[in-house]
Amino acid sequence: MSVKLDEKDLAILTLIQENSKLTANQIAKKINTPITTIFAKIKRMEELGIIKQYRAILSPEKLHLSTVAFILASVSYRAKDNTPITQRDVAEEIARFPEVQEVHIITGDWDLLVKLRAENVETVGKFVVDKLRNIKGLEKTLTCMVFETVKESTSLPQAMRKSA
């Protein structure tokens, strides 16, 4: 399904990605558009699923969750009793853990990429050993600790929005 977005739609998306607490009135003033148009455009983009949800971005450092790890995981595809296991089954099981921020099914030598936030390296280790490696169908893992994050964003770039 191809959705046409005009310049006003894109301006609205840019503004609410930067600050989802902006009121329709504030958005209207910033892009010089009637408030009723803003309401209608936002409602349309919500109904089309372009705007999925609104949320706060919390400070991991302030909440003592500044340690980040990316974990590559390999799936065995068969349990010990020879029943089939899929990447999706294992991914969904991993996604249930609250400390897991992202789970991606990937190509290449590994099957899954997991992003984890924790209090410290020891907590990451306990997660991997005591939780992750106990998941049925998980064959092996490789944990990569993040030293420093240069960029982390939930915003979609302008070019991506034009092709919505």
JOBEL-V239940 format. One line per field, one symbol per residue. psi: psi as a letter, one per 20 degrees, with the letter a starting at -180 (. if undefined). Layout:
BEGIN
psi: ???
END
This chain:
BEGIN
psi: opppprhgghggggghhhniiprhggggghjlqqhhgggggggghghijgogrprqoqohghjllippqpppqpqhiprhjjqqprggggghghiiphiphqppprrbiqhqppppprhrhghgghggghfgijppipgrqopoqpgpohppqiqpqghhhhj.
END
